[in-house]
């Protein structure tokens, strides 16, 4: 199993612990953010590991910077627009959780977050969407 895949699986296992966060969800690791519209009645949390960069530090020492994205989606009917605040708080809660969170040899390096309130998407599809992006660094020795 690749280091990137193992990291994605470890993150999913970690955040799927019941009652760890303010809102209930079941995270899934996927290769693309494909969400069935019928599932959007539930809070959807998707973990993507879209890419990584490898660099050589010395002849035998290497470093992988692994990009991880966590996507949050939820159908919000117009009459329940007040629930957007709770979803925004949840996304911030997830982002804060991952600060300084390490998985095995993968060390947290940086976080960026985009809570998207696409007016057209909210009006037409009635979908809340947010994304959090992390970089984890794994340093390893070539044998």
The first five atom37 places (N, CA, C, CB, O) and aatype in JSON, in Angstrom:
{
  "aatype": [20, 20, 20, 20, 20, 20, 20, 20, 20, 20, 20, 20, 20, 20, 20, 20, 20, 20, 20, 20, 20, 20, 20, 20, 20, 20, 20, 20, 20, 20, 20, 20, 20, 20, 20, 20, 20, 20, 20, 20, 20, 20, 20, 20, 20, 20, 20, 20, 20, 20, 20, 20, 20, 20, 20, 20, 20, 20, 20, 20, 20, 20, 20, 20, 20, 20, 20, 20, 20, 20, 20, 20, 20, 20, 20, 20, 20, 20, 20, 20, 20, 20, 20, 20, 20, 20, 20, 20, 20, 20, 20, 20, 20, 20, 20, 20, 20, 20, 20, 20, 20, 20, 20, 20, 20, 20, 20, 20, 20, 20, 20, 20, 20, 20, 20, 20, 20, 20, 20, 20, 20, 20, 20, 20, 20, 20, 20, 20, 20, 20, 20, 20, 20, 20, 20, 20, 20, 20, 20, 20, 20, 20, 20],
  "atom_mask": [
    [1, 1, 1, 1, 1],
    [1, 1, 1, 1, 1],
    [1, 1, 1, 1, 1],
    [1, 1, 1, 1, 1],
    [1, 1, 1, 1, 1],
    [1, 1, 1, 1, 1],
    [1, 1, 1, 1, 1],
    [1, 1, 1, 1, 1],
    [1, 1, 1, 1, 1],
    [1, 1, 1, 1, 1],
    [1, 1, 1, 1, 1],
    [1, 1, 1, 1, 1],
    [1, 1, 1, 1, 1],
    [1, 1, 1, 1, 1],
    [1, 1, 1, 1, 1],
    [1, 1, 1, 1, 1],
    [1, 1, 1, 1, 1],
    [1, 1, 1, 1, 1],
    [1, 1, 1, 1, 1],
    [1, 1, 1, 1, 1],
    [1, 1, 1, 1, 1],
    [1, 1, 1, 1, 1],
    [1, 1, 1, 1, 1],
    [1, 1, 1, 1, 1],
    [1, 1, 1, 1, 1],
    [1, 1, 1, 1, 1],
    [1, 1, 1, 1, 1],
    [1, 1, 1, 1, 1],
    [1, 1, 1, 1, 1],
    [1, 1, 1, 1, 1],
    [1, 1, 1, 1, 1],
    [1, 1, 1, 1, 1],
    [1, 1, 1, 1, 1],
    [1, 1, 1, 1, 1],
    [1, 1, 1, 1, 1],
    [1, 1, 1, 1, 1],
    [1, 1, 1, 1, 1],
    [1, 1, 1, 1, 1],
    [1, 1, 1, 1, 1],
    [1, 1, 1, 1, 1],
    [1, 1, 1, 1, 1],
    [1, 1, 1, 1, 1],
    [1, 1, 1, 1, 1],
    [1, 1, 1, 1, 1],
    [1, 1, 1, 1, 1],
    [1, 1, 1, 1, 1],
    [1, 1, 1, 1, 1],
    [1, 1, 1, 1, 1],
    [1, 1, 1, 1, 1],
    [1, 1, 1, 1, 1],
    [1, 1, 1, 1, 1],
    [1, 1, 1, 1, 1],
    [1, 1, 1, 1, 1],
    [1, 1, 1, 1, 1],
    [1, 1, 1, 1, 1],
    [1, 1, 1, 1, 1],
    [1, 1, 1, 1, 1],
    [1, 1, 1, 1, 1],
    [1, 1, 1, 1, 1],
    [1, 1, 1, 1, 1],
    [1, 1, 1, 1, 1],
    [1, 1, 1, 1, 1],
    [1, 1, 1, 1, 1],
    [1, 1, 1, 1, 1],
    [1, 1, 1, 1, 1],
    [1, 1, 1, 1, 1],
    [1, 1, 1, 1, 1],
    [1, 1, 1, 1, 1],
    [1, 1, 1, 1, 1],
    [1, 1, 1, 1, 1],
    [1, 1, 1, 1, 1],
    [1, 1, 1, 1, 1],
    [1, 1, 1, 1, 1],
    [1, 1, 1, 1, 1],
    [1, 1, 1, 1, 1],
    [1, 1, 1, 1, 1],
    [1, 1, 1, 1, 1],
    [1, 1, 1, 1, 1],
    [1, 1, 1, 1, 1],
    [1, 1, 1, 1, 1],
    [1, 1, 1, 1, 1],
    [1, 1, 1, 1, 1],
    [1, 1, 1, 1, 1],
    [1, 1, 1, 1, 1],
    [1, 1, 1, 1, 1],
    [1, 1, 1, 1, 1],
    [1, 1, 1, 1, 1],
    [1, 1, 1, 1, 1],
    [1, 1, 1, 1, 1],
    [1, 1, 1, 1, 1],
    [1, 1, 1, 1, 1],
    [1, 1, 1, 1, 1],
    [1, 1, 1, 1, 1],
    [1, 1, 1, 1, 1],
    [1, 1, 1, 1, 1],
    [1, 1, 1, 1, 1],
    [1, 1, 1, 1, 1],
    [1, 1, 1, 1, 1],
    [1, 1, 1, 1, 1],
    [1, 1, 1, 1, 1],
    [1, 1, 1, 1, 1],
    [1, 1, 1, 1, 1],
    [1, 1, 1, 1, 1],
    [1, 1, 1, 1, 1],
    [1, 1, 1, 1, 1],
    [1, 1, 1, 1, 1],
    [1, 1, 1, 1, 1],
    [1, 1, 1, 1, 1],
    [1, 1, 1, 1, 1],
    [1, 1, 1, 1, 1],
    [1, 1, 1, 1, 1],
    [1, 1, 1, 1, 1],
    [1, 1, 1, 1, 1],
    [1, 1, 1, 1, 1],
    [1, 1, 1, 1, 1],
    [1, 1, 1, 1, 1],
    [1, 1, 1, 1, 1],
    [1, 1, 1, 1, 1],
    [1, 1, 1, 1, 1],
    [1, 1, 1, 1, 1],
    [1, 1, 1, 1, 1],
    [1, 1, 1, 1, 1],
    [1, 1, 1, 1, 1],
    [1, 1, 1, 1, 1],
    [1, 1, 1, 1, 1],
    [1, 1, 1, 1, 1],
    [1, 1, 1, 1, 1],
    [1, 1, 1, 1, 1],
    [1, 1, 1, 1, 1],
    [1, 1, 1, 1, 1],
    [1, 1, 1, 1, 1],
    [1, 1, 1, 1, 1],
    [1, 1, 1, 1, 1],
    [1, 1, 1, 1, 1],
    [1, 1, 1, 1, 1],
    [1, 1, 1, 1, 1],
    [1, 1, 1, 1, 1],
    [1, 1, 1, 1, 1],
    [1, 1, 1, 1, 1],
    [1, 1, 1, 1, 1],
    [1, 1, 1, 1, 1],
    [1, 1, 1, 1, 1],
    [1, 1, 1, 1, 1]
  ],
  "atom_positions": [
    [[0.86, -1.17, 0.0], [0.0, 0.0, 0.0], [0.9, 1.23, 0.0], [-0.98, 0.0, 1.23], [1.89, 1.29, 0.74]],
    [[0.56, 2.21, -0.82], [1.38, 3.42, -0.89], [1.26, 4.22, 0.41], [0.95, 4.29, -2.09], [0.29, 4.08, 1.16]],
    [[2.25, 5.05, 0.66], [2.22, 5.91, 1.85], [1.0, 6.83, 1.82], [3.51, 6.74, 1.96], [0.38, 7.07, 2.86]],
    [[0.66, 7.34, 0.64], [-0.47, 8.26, 0.5], [-1.79, 7.55, 0.82], [-0.52, 8.85, -0.92], [-2.64, 8.11, 1.51]],
    [[-1.96, 6.34, 0.31], [-3.18, 5.57, 0.58], [-3.28, 5.23, 2.05], [-3.2, 4.28, -0.27], [-4.35, 5.34, 2.65]],
    [[-2.16, 4.81, 2.65], [-2.16, 4.47, 4.08], [-2.53, 5.69, 4.92], [-0.79, 3.93, 4.51], [-3.26, 5.57, 5.9]],
    [[-2.03, 6.87, 4.54], [-2.37, 8.09, 5.27], [-3.86, 8.4, 5.15], [-1.54, 9.28, 4.75], [-4.5, 8.71, 6.15]],
    [[-4.41, 8.31, 3.95], [-5.84, 8.55, 3.75], [-6.69, 7.61, 4.58], [-6.2, 8.42, 2.3], [-7.67, 8.04, 5.19]],
    [[-6.32, 6.34, 4.6], [-7.08, 5.35, 5.39], [-6.97, 5.64, 6.89], [-6.57, 3.93, 5.09], [-7.94, 5.48, 7.62]],
    [[-5.8, 6.06, 7.34], [-5.62, 6.38, 8.77], [-6.47, 7.58, 9.17], [-4.13, 6.66, 9.07], [-7.04, 7.59, 10.26]],
    [[-6.55, 8.57, 8.3], [-7.37, 9.76, 8.59], [-8.84, 9.37, 8.68], [-7.17, 10.84, 7.51], [-9.54, 9.79, 9.6]],
    [[-9.32, 8.57, 7.74], [-10.72, 8.13, 7.75], [-11.02, 7.35, 9.03], [-11.04, 7.27, 6.5], [-12.04, 7.59, 9.68]],
    [[-10.15, 6.42, 9.38], [-10.36, 5.63, 10.6], [-10.39, 6.53, 11.84], [-9.26, 4.55, 10.75], [-11.18, 6.31, 12.76]],
    [[-9.53, 7.53, 11.86], [-9.46, 8.43, 13.01], [-10.73, 9.27, 13.15], [-8.24, 9.34, 12.89], [-11.29, 9.36, 14.24]],
    [[-11.17, 9.88, 12.07], [-12.31, 10.8, 12.2], [-13.65, 10.09, 12.26], [-12.32, 11.77, 11.06], [-14.66, 10.71, 12.59]],
    [[-13.68, 8.81, 11.93], [-14.93, 8.06, 12.03], [-15.25, 7.57, 13.44], [-14.89, 6.9, 11.1], [-16.24, 6.87, 13.63]],
    [[-14.42, 7.92, 14.41], [-14.71, 7.54, 15.8], [-15.97, 8.28, 16.24], [-13.49, 7.88, 16.75], [-16.06, 9.5, 16.13]],
    [[-16.93, 7.53, 16.73], [-18.24, 8.08, 17.11], [-18.1, 9.16, 18.19], [-19.16, 6.96, 17.61], [-17.31, 9.04, 19.12]],
    [[-18.88, 10.21, 18.03], [-18.98, 11.31, 19.0], [-17.7, 12.13, 19.16], [-19.38, 10.76, 20.35], [-17.52, 12.81, 20.17]],
    [[-16.81, 12.07, 18.18], [-15.57, 12.85, 18.26], [-15.83, 14.3, 17.85], [-14.48, 12.22, 17.37], [-15.11, 15.2, 18.29]],
    [[-16.83, 14.53, 17.02], [-17.12, 15.86, 16.49], [-18.56, 16.26, 16.8], [-16.87, 15.9, 14.98], [-19.37, 15.44, 17.22]],
    [[-18.86, 17.53, 16.59], [-20.18, 18.06, 16.95], [-21.31, 17.56, 16.06], [-20.15, 19.57, 16.9], [-22.47, 17.53, 16.49]],
    [[-21.01, 17.16, 14.83], [-22.03, 16.63, 13.92], [-21.69, 15.19, 13.56], [-22.14, 17.5, 12.64], [-20.52, 14.83, 13.46]],
    [[-22.72, 14.38, 13.36], [-22.53, 12.96, 13.03], [-22.29, 12.8, 11.52], [-23.75, 12.13, 13.48], [-22.94, 13.46, 10.71]],
    [[-21.37, 11.91, 11.17], [-21.07, 11.62, 9.77], [-20.28, 10.32, 9.7], [-20.28, 12.78, 9.1], [-19.79, 9.82, 10.72]],
    [[-20.17, 9.78, 8.51], [-19.27, 8.66, 8.24], [-18.41, 9.09, 7.05], [-20.06, 7.32, 7.94], [-18.91, 9.29, 5.94]],
    [[-17.12, 9.24, 7.3], [-16.2, 9.67, 6.25], [-15.84, 8.48, 5.37], [-14.92, 10.31, 6.85], [-15.8, 7.34, 5.82]],
    [[-15.56, 8.78, 4.09], [-15.1, 7.77, 3.14], [-13.9, 8.33, 2.39], [-16.25, 7.36, 2.15], [-13.84, 9.52, 2.09]],
    [[-12.94, 7.45, 2.11], [-11.83, 7.85, 1.24], [-12.22, 7.48, -0.18], [-10.48, 7.16, 1.65], [-12.63, 6.36, -0.46]],
    [[-12.08, 8.44, -1.07], [-12.41, 8.23, -2.47], [-11.31, 8.81, -3.35], [-13.79, 8.85, -2.82], [-10.46, 9.58, -2.88]],
    [[-11.34, 8.44, -4.61], [-10.36, 8.97, -5.57], [-10.9, 10.19, -6.3], [-9.97, 7.91, -6.58], [-10.13, 10.94, -6.9]],
    [[-12.2, 10.39, -6.24], [-12.83, 11.56, -6.84], [-14.03, 11.93, -5.98], [-13.27, 11.28, -8.34], [-14.66, 11.05, -5.38]],
    [[-14.34, 13.21, -5.9], [-15.45, 13.65, -5.03], [-16.82, 13.43, -5.68], [-15.29, 15.13, -4.68], [-17.53, 14.38, -6.01]],
    [[-17.18, 12.17, -5.84], [-18.45, 11.83, -6.47], [-19.46, 11.55, -5.36], [-18.32, 10.59, -7.43], [-19.28, 10.64, -4.55]],
    [[-20.52, 12.35, -5.33], [-21.55, 12.21, -4.3], [-22.9, 12.06, -4.99], [-21.54, 13.44, -3.34], [-23.28, 12.87, -5.83]],
    [[-23.61, 11.01, -4.61], [-24.96, 10.8, -5.13], [-25.87, 11.84, -4.47], [-25.46, 9.33, -4.84], [-25.87, 12.0, -3.25]],
    [[-26.64, 12.52, -5.29], [-27.52, 13.58, -4.77], [-28.44, 13.07, -3.66], [-28.35, 14.17, -5.91], [-28.77, 13.82, -2.74]],
    [[-28.86, 11.81, -3.74], [-29.74, 11.24, -2.72], [-29.05, 11.16, -1.36], [-30.21, 9.84, -3.15], [-29.71, 11.23, -0.33]],
    [[-27.71, 11.01, -1.37], [-26.96, 10.91, -0.13], [-26.81, 12.25, 0.58], [-25.6, 10.32, -0.4], [-26.48, 12.29, 1.76]],
    [[-27.04, 13.35, -0.13], [-26.8, 14.68, 0.42], [-27.75, 15.06, 1.55], [-26.9, 15.69, -0.67], [-27.55, 16.1, 2.19]],
    [[-28.78, 14.25, 1.81], [-29.62, 14.53, 2.97], [-28.83, 14.32, 4.25], [-30.89, 13.63, 2.97], [-29.14, 14.89, 5.3]],
    [[-27.78, 13.48, 4.16], [-26.85, 13.26, 5.27], [-25.63, 14.15, 5.08], [-26.42, 11.75, 5.36], [-25.38, 14.65, 3.98]],
    [[-24.89, 14.36, 6.14], [-23.63, 15.08, 6.06], [-22.61, 14.16, 5.4], [-23.14, 15.55, 7.48], [-22.34, 13.07, 5.9]],
    [[-22.04, 14.6, 4.29], [-21.08, 13.8, 3.53], [-19.68, 14.35, 3.76], [-21.44, 13.79, 2.02], [-19.42, 15.53, 3.5]],
    [[-18.77, 13.51, 4.24], [-17.37, 13.88, 4.44], [-16.53, 12.93, 3.6], [-16.96, 13.82, 5.98], [-16.56, 11.72, 3.79]],
    [[-15.79, 13.51, 2.67], [-14.98, 12.73, 1.74], [-13.51, 13.08, 1.93], [-15.42, 12.97, 0.28], [-13.15, 14.26, 1.97]],
    [[-12.68, 12.07, 2.05], [-11.23, 12.26, 2.17], [-10.6, 11.89, 0.84], [-10.63, 11.41, 3.35], [-10.76, 10.77, 0.35]],
    [[-9.88, 12.83, 0.27], [-9.17, 12.61, -0.99], [-7.68, 12.76, -0.75], [-9.65, 13.61, -2.1], [-7.25, 13.62, 0.03]],
    [[-6.89, 11.92, -1.39], [-5.44, 12.06, -1.37], [-5.02, 12.19, -2.84], [-4.71, 10.82, -0.65], [-4.56, 11.23, -3.45]],
    [[-5.19, 13.4, -3.4], [-5.06, 13.57, -4.84], [-3.64, 13.55, -5.39], [-5.69, 14.82, -5.23], [-3.44, 13.24, -6.56]],
    [[-2.65, 13.89, -4.56], [-1.3, 13.96, -5.11], [-0.26, 14.01, -4.0], [-1.16, 15.18, -6.01], [-0.57, 14.29, -2.84]],
    [[0.97, 13.74, -4.38], [2.08, 13.96, -3.47], [3.32, 14.29, -4.28], [2.32, 12.71, -2.57], [3.43, 13.96, -5.46]],
    [[4.24, 14.95, -3.61], [5.5, 15.34, -4.23], [6.63, 14.68, -3.45], [5.67, 16.89, -4.27], [6.65, 14.71, -2.22]],
    [[7.56, 14.09, -4.18], [8.7, 13.44, -3.54], [9.96, 14.26, -3.82], [8.88, 11.98, -4.05], [10.18, 14.72, -4.93]],
    [[10.76, 14.44, -2.78], [12.03, 15.12, -2.96], [13.12, 14.35, -2.22], [11.96, 16.58, -2.45], [12.85, 13.64, -1.25]],
    [[14.33, 14.5, -2.7], [15.47, 13.85, -2.08], [16.19, 14.86, -1.21], [16.43, 13.25, -3.14], [16.55, 15.94, -1.67]],
    [[16.38, 14.51, 0.05], [17.05, 15.39, 1.0], [18.56, 15.15, 0.99], [16.48, 15.19, 2.41], [19.35, 16.09, 1.11]],
    [[18.96, 13.92, 0.85], [20.35, 13.5, 0.76], [20.35, 12.24, -0.1], [21.0, 13.24, 2.2], [19.3, 11.85, -0.61]],
    [[21.47, 11.62, -0.27], [21.53, 10.47, -1.17], [20.5, 9.4, -0.82], [22.91, 9.88, -1.14], [19.9, 8.81, -1.72]],
    [[20.29, 9.13, 0.46], [19.37, 8.08, 0.88], [18.1, 8.59, 1.56], [20.07, 7.15, 1.8], [17.15, 7.84, 1.75]],
    [[18.09, 9.87, 1.94], [16.94, 10.41, 2.66], [15.97, 11.08, 1.7], [17.4, 11.42, 3.74], [16.36, 11.9, 0.87]],
    [[14.7, 10.72, 1.83], [13.66, 11.22, 0.96], [12.52, 11.82, 1.78], [13.13, 10.11, 0.04], [12.38, 11.55, 2.97]],
    [[11.73, 12.64, 1.13], [10.58, 13.25, 1.78], [9.41, 13.26, 0.81], [10.92, 14.69, 2.26], [9.55, 13.66, -0.34]],
    [[8.26, 12.83, 1.29], [7.02, 12.9, 0.51], [6.12, 13.94, 1.15], [6.3, 11.5, 0.43], [5.79, 13.84, 2.33]],
    [[5.71, 14.93, 0.39], [4.69, 15.88, 0.83], [3.37, 15.4, 0.24], [5.03, 17.37, 0.39], [3.15, 15.48, -0.97]],
    [[2.49, 14.91, 1.11], [1.24, 14.3, 0.67], [0.1, 15.29, 0.87], [0.95, 12.98, 1.43], [-0.12, 15.78, 1.98]],
    [[-0.6, 15.59, -0.21], [-1.75, 16.5, -0.16], [-3.0, 15.71, 0.19], [-1.94, 17.24, -1.51], [-3.28, 14.68, -0.42]],
    [[-3.74, 16.2, 1.17], [-4.98, 15.57, 1.61], [-6.07, 16.63, 1.57], [-4.84, 14.95, 3.05], [-5.88, 17.75, 2.06]],
    [[-7.21, 16.28, 0.99], [-8.37, 17.18, 0.98], [-9.53, 16.5, 1.68], [-8.76, 17.59, -0.48], [-9.79, 15.31, 1.47]],
    [[-10.21, 17.27, 2.52], [-11.43, 16.78, 3.14], [-12.56, 17.67, 2.64], [-11.34, 16.79, 4.71], [-12.54, 18.89, 2.83]],
    [[-13.53, 17.04, 2.01], [-14.67, 17.77, 1.44], [-15.91, 17.5, 2.27], [-14.91, 17.37, -0.04], [-16.16, 16.37, 2.7]],
    [[-16.68, 18.55, 2.49], [-17.91, 18.45, 3.28], [-19.07, 18.94, 2.42], [-17.8, 19.28, 4.62], [-19.03, 20.06, 1.89]],
    [[-20.1, 18.12, 2.28], [-21.29, 18.47, 1.5], [-22.55, 18.15, 2.29], [-21.3, 17.72, 0.14], [-22.59, 17.18, 3.05]],
    [[-23.55, 18.97, 2.1], [-24.84, 18.72, 2.77], [-25.92, 19.48, 2.02], [-24.8, 19.16, 4.29], [-25.75, 20.65, 1.68]],
    [[-27.02, 18.8, 1.75], [-28.19, 19.44, 1.16], [-28.84, 20.33, 2.21], [-29.21, 18.39, 0.6], [-29.14, 19.87, 3.32]],
    [[-29.06, 21.57, 1.88], [-29.7, 22.53, 2.8], [-30.9, 23.13, 2.07], [-28.69, 23.65, 3.26], [-30.74, 24.02, 1.23]],
    [[-32.11, 22.68, 2.39], [-33.29, 23.29, 1.79], [-33.35, 24.78, 2.15], [-34.59, 22.56, 2.25], [-32.85, 25.19, 3.2]],
    [[-33.95, 25.56, 1.3], [-34.02, 27.01, 1.53], [-34.6, 27.34, 2.9], [-34.86, 27.67, 0.45], [-34.15, 28.29, 3.54]],
    [[-35.58, 26.59, 3.34], [-36.2, 26.9, 4.63], [-35.32, 26.53, 5.82], [-37.53, 26.18, 4.75], [-35.64, 26.87, 6.96]],
    [[-34.19, 25.83, 5.57], [-33.27, 25.46, 6.65], [-31.93, 26.19, 6.52], [-33.03, 23.95, 6.65], [-30.9, 25.69, 6.98]],
    [[-31.95, 27.34, 5.92], [-30.73, 28.1, 5.67], [-29.96, 28.42, 6.96], [-31.07, 29.4, 4.96], [-28.75, 28.63, 6.91]],
    [[-30.65, 28.45, 8.09], [-29.99, 28.73, 9.37], [-28.99, 27.63, 9.77], [-31.04, 28.9, 10.47], [-28.18, 27.85, 10.67]],
    [[-29.04, 26.46, 9.13], [-28.12, 25.36, 9.45], [-26.72, 25.57, 8.85], [-28.7, 24.05, 8.95], [-25.79, 24.83, 9.17]],
    [[-26.58, 26.55, 7.98], [-25.28, 26.81, 7.37], [-24.25, 27.2, 8.42], [-25.4, 27.91, 6.3], [-23.09, 26.82, 8.31]],
    [[-24.66, 27.96, 9.44], [-23.73, 28.36, 10.49], [-23.14, 27.13, 11.2], [-24.43, 29.28, 11.5], [-21.94, 27.09, 11.47]],
    [[-23.97, 26.16, 11.52], [-23.5, 24.95, 12.2], [-22.54, 24.16, 11.31], [-24.69, 24.07, 12.61], [-21.57, 23.58, 11.8]],
    [[-22.8, 24.14, 10.0], [-21.9, 23.44, 9.08], [-20.56, 24.16, 8.96], [-22.56, 23.31, 7.7], [-19.51, 23.53, 8.9]],
    [[-20.61, 25.49, 8.92], [-19.38, 26.26, 8.88], [-18.56, 26.03, 10.14], [-19.69, 27.77, 8.71], [-17.34, 25.86, 10.07]],
    [[-19.21, 26.01, 11.28], [-18.52, 25.71, 12.55], [-17.9, 24.31, 12.52], [-19.51, 25.83, 13.74], [-16.79, 24.11, 13.01]],
    [[-18.62, 23.35, 11.94], [-18.12, 21.98, 11.85], [-16.86, 21.91, 11.0], [-19.2, 21.06, 11.27], [-15.9, 21.21, 11.35]],
    [[-16.86, 22.62, 9.88], [-15.67, 22.62, 9.01], [-14.48, 23.22, 9.75], [-15.95, 23.43, 7.7], [-13.36, 22.7, 9.66]],
    [[-14.71, 24.3, 10.47], [-13.63, 24.89, 11.27], [-13.16, 23.92, 12.36], [-14.09, 26.22, 11.91], [-11.96, 23.85, 12.66]],
    [[-14.1, 23.18, 12.95], [-13.76, 22.19, 13.97], [-12.85, 21.1, 13.38], [-15.05, 21.55, 14.56], [-11.87, 20.7, 14.01]],
    [[-13.18, 20.62, 12.19], [-12.34, 19.64, 11.51], [-10.94, 20.2, 11.23], [-12.99, 19.18, 10.19], [-9.94, 19.54, 11.5]],
    [[-10.89, 21.42, 10.71], [-9.6, 22.03, 10.39], [-8.75, 22.18, 11.65], [-9.81, 23.41, 9.72], [-7.55, 21.91, 11.63]],
    [[-9.37, 22.62, 12.74], [-8.64, 22.77, 14.01], [-8.15, 21.42, 14.54], [-9.53, 23.46, 15.06], [-7.07, 21.33, 15.11]],
    [[-8.95, 20.38, 14.35], [-8.58, 19.06, 14.83], [-7.28, 18.58, 14.19], [-9.7, 18.07, 14.55], [-6.44, 17.98, 14.85]],
    [[-7.13, 18.84, 12.91], [-5.97, 18.32, 12.19], [-4.7, 19.12, 12.42], [-6.27, 18.28, 10.72], [-3.61, 18.68, 12.06]],
    [[-4.83, 20.3, 13.02], [-3.62, 21.07, 13.31], [-2.77, 20.25, 14.29], [-3.97, 22.48, 13.91], [-3.23, 19.86, 15.36]],
    [[-1.55, 20.01, 13.9], [-0.59, 19.24, 14.71], [-0.97, 17.77, 14.88], [-0.45, 19.87, 16.07], [-0.41, 17.1, 15.75]],
    [[-1.89, 17.25, 14.08], [-2.28, 15.84, 14.15], [-1.32, 15.04, 13.26], [-3.78, 15.64, 13.71], [-1.17, 15.35, 12.08]],
    [[-0.69, 14.02, 13.82], [0.25, 13.21, 13.06], [-0.25, 11.78, 12.98], [1.66, 13.25, 13.7], [-0.95, 11.31, 13.87]],
    [[0.11, 11.1, 11.89], [-0.33, 9.73, 11.66], [0.9, 8.88, 11.35], [-1.37, 9.64, 10.5], [1.45, 8.96, 10.26]],
    [[1.32, 8.07, 12.32], [2.51, 7.26, 12.12], [3.69, 8.18, 11.82], [2.31, 6.24, 10.97], [4.01, 9.06, 12.62]],
    [[4.32, 7.98, 10.7], [5.45, 8.82, 10.3], [5.04, 10.06, 9.55], [6.39, 8.03, 9.46], [5.9, 10.86, 9.17]],
    [[3.75, 10.26, 9.34], [3.28, 11.43, 8.59], [3.07, 12.59, 9.54], [1.96, 11.11, 7.82], [2.22, 12.53, 10.44]],
    [[3.82, 13.64, 9.35], [3.77, 14.82, 10.22], [2.96, 15.92, 9.54], [5.2, 15.32, 10.56], [3.19, 16.23, 8.37]],
    [[2.02, 16.52, 10.27], [1.23, 17.64, 9.76], [2.17, 18.78, 9.41], [0.15, 18.09, 10.78], [3.09, 19.08, 10.17]],
    [[1.94, 19.43, 8.26], [2.81, 20.51, 7.82], [2.06, 21.82, 7.63], [3.5, 20.14, 6.53], [2.54, 22.87, 8.05]],
    [[0.87, 21.77, 7.0], [0.11, 23.0, 6.81], [-1.37, 22.7, 6.53], [0.71, 23.82, 5.67], [-1.73, 21.59, 6.13]],
    [[-2.2, 23.71, 6.74], [-3.64, 23.61, 6.51], [-4.12, 24.84, 5.76], [-4.41, 23.46, 7.85], [-3.68, 25.95, 6.04]],
    [[-5.02, 24.64, 4.81], [-5.77, 25.74, 4.21], [-7.22, 25.3, 4.12], [-5.19, 26.14, 2.78], [-7.51, 24.12, 3.98]],
    [[-8.12, 26.25, 4.21], [-9.54, 25.91, 4.27], [-10.33, 26.86, 3.38], [-10.06, 25.98, 5.73], [-10.03, 28.05, 3.31]],
    [[-11.33, 26.32, 2.71], [-12.22, 27.14, 1.9], [-13.65, 26.73, 2.19], [-11.9, 27.01, 0.39], [-14.09, 25.66, 1.78]],
    [[-14.36, 27.58, 2.89], [-15.79, 27.34, 3.1], [-16.49, 28.06, 1.96], [-16.3, 27.84, 4.52], [-16.48, 29.29, 1.89]],
    [[-17.08, 27.3, 1.08], [-17.63, 27.85, -0.15], [-19.12, 28.08, 0.0], [-17.36, 26.92, -1.33], [-19.9, 27.15, 0.23]],
    [[-19.51, 29.31, -0.14], [-20.93, 29.64, -0.19], [-21.21, 30.14, -1.61], [-21.33, 30.72, 0.9], [-21.43, 31.33, -1.84]],
    [[-21.19, 29.19, -2.54], [-21.47, 29.52, -3.93], [-22.96, 29.84, -4.01], [-21.06, 28.34, -4.91], [-23.8, 28.94, -3.91]],
    [[-23.27, 31.1, -4.19], [-24.67, 31.54, -4.16], [-25.51, 30.78, -5.18], [-24.76, 33.05, -4.44], [-26.62, 30.33, -4.88]],
    [[-24.99, 30.63, -6.38], [-25.74, 29.92, -7.42], [-25.98, 28.47, -7.03], [-24.99, 29.99, -8.76], [-27.08, 27.94, -7.21]],
    [[-24.93, 27.81, -6.48], [-25.05, 26.43, -6.05], [-26.04, 26.29, -4.9], [-23.69, 25.88, -5.64], [-26.84, 25.35, -4.86]],
    [[-25.98, 27.24, -3.96], [-26.9, 27.19, -2.83], [-28.34, 27.43, -3.29], [-26.5, 28.25, -1.77], [-29.27, 26.81, -2.76]],
    [[-28.53, 28.3, -4.24], [-29.89, 28.6, -4.71], [-30.42, 27.48, -5.59], [-29.9, 29.93, -5.49], [-31.54, 27.0, -5.37]],
    [[-29.63, 27.04, -6.57], [-30.12, 26.05, -7.53], [-30.11, 24.63, -6.97], [-29.29, 26.1, -8.78], [-31.11, 23.92, -7.06]],
    [[-28.99, 24.21, -6.41], [-28.86, 22.84, -5.93], [-29.12, 22.7, -4.45], [-27.49, 22.31, -6.24], [-29.35, 21.59, -3.96]],
    [[-29.09, 23.82, -3.72], [-29.29, 23.83, -2.28], [-28.26, 22.93, -1.58], [-30.72, 23.37, -1.93], [-28.61, 22.1, -0.74]],
    [[-26.99, 23.12, -1.95], [-25.92, 22.3, -1.41], [-24.86, 23.18, -0.75], [-25.28, 21.43, -2.51], [-24.34, 24.11, -1.37]],
    [[-24.56, 22.87, 0.5], [-23.43, 23.48, 1.2], [-22.19, 22.69, 0.81], [-23.64, 23.49, 2.77], [-22.22, 21.46, 0.79]],
    [[-21.11, 23.39, 0.49], [-19.86, 22.73, 0.12], [-18.7, 23.44, 0.79], [-19.68, 22.7, -1.42], [-18.64, 24.67, 0.82]],
    [[-17.78, 22.66, 1.33], [-16.58, 23.23, 1.94], [-15.43, 22.27, 1.73], [-16.8, 23.51, 3.46], [-15.63, 21.07, 1.53]],
    [[-14.22, 22.8, 1.76], [-13.05, 21.94, 1.61], [-11.94, 22.4, 2.54], [-12.56, 21.93, 0.16], [-11.75, 23.6, 2.79]],
    [[-11.21, 21.42, 3.04], [-10.04, 21.68, 3.88], [-8.89, 20.94, 3.21], [-10.26, 21.21, 5.39], [-9.02, 19.78, 2.81]],
    [[-7.76, 21.61, 3.11], [-6.6, 21.01, 2.44], [-5.43, 20.98, 3.42], [-6.22, 21.79, 1.14], [-5.13, 21.97, 4.09]],
    [[-4.77, 19.83, 3.49], [-3.64, 19.64, 4.39], [-2.45, 19.15, 3.58], [-3.99, 18.64, 5.52], [-2.6, 18.58, 2.5]],
    [[-1.29, 19.39, 4.12], [-0.08, 18.76, 3.61], [0.56, 18.02, 4.78], [0.92, 19.82, 2.98], [0.79, 18.59, 5.85]],
    [[0.82, 16.74, 4.56], [1.54, 15.92, 5.54], [2.89, 15.54, 4.94], [0.72, 14.65, 5.94], [2.99, 15.28, 3.74]],
    [[3.9, 15.52, 5.77], [5.25, 15.19, 5.31], [5.7, 13.88, 5.94], [6.25, 16.32, 5.66], [5.61, 13.69, 7.15]],
    [[6.18, 12.98, 5.09], [6.77, 11.73, 5.53], [8.22, 11.71, 5.07], [5.98, 10.48, 4.98], [8.5, 11.85, 3.88]],
    [[9.12, 11.56, 6.0], [10.54, 11.46, 5.67], [10.94, 9.99, 5.81], [11.42, 12.39, 6.59], [10.6, 9.35, 6.8]],
    [[11.65, 9.48, 4.84], [12.02, 8.07, 4.85], [13.39, 7.86, 4.21], [10.96, 7.24, 4.12], [13.87, 8.69, 3.44]],
    [[13.98, 6.76, 4.54], [15.32, 6.43, 4.07], [15.23, 5.32, 3.04], [16.25, 6.03, 5.25], [14.61, 4.28, 3.28]],
    [[15.85, 5.55, 1.91], [15.89, 4.53, 0.86], [16.84, 3.41, 1.29], [16.34, 5.14, -0.51], [17.96, 3.66, 1.74]],
    [[16.37, 2.18, 1.15], [17.22, 1.06, 1.55], [17.72, 0.29, 0.36], [16.48, 0.13, 2.47], [18.45, -0.69, 0.51]]
  ]
}
